[in-house]
C-alpha cells in the first residue's frame, strides 16, 4: 500500500525570485513575463499550499551534474550556465505538495520519510 504521494511544484515566491535573478544575471528575456508583471496566471502555488520543503544543499553538485548530463536540459536550464556553487545556492530547496498521506505526519514537512520510520 502506498503511504504517501507527492506532486512536485514551486512556490510562487520562489518563481518570482527566480525571474528577478534571471533578469539580474542577464537572461535573454529582459521584460518580466505576464505572471511576473501581474498580468496573467501566476506560476507555481501559493506558498501556504506547499506541504513539503526539503533542503537539498548537500546534493547540489550531483543535481547539477545530473541535469547537465541530460541531453535535453543543458541549453534549456538557465541556472546550469552558472557555477555549481551558484546553482546549489539557487536550487537548494525542493518543494512538493503531499496529495496522499496515511501516516498522519503533520505538514509542513522537511523530510519525505516523515511518519514512515
Secondary structure, DSSP 8 states (H G I E B T S, - for coil): ---EEEEE--BHHHHHHHHHHHHHTT-S--S--TTTTTSS--SSB-GGG--EEEE-GGGHHHHHHHHHHSTTTTTT-GGGGS-HHHHHHHT-EEEEEEEEESS---SSBS-TTTTT-
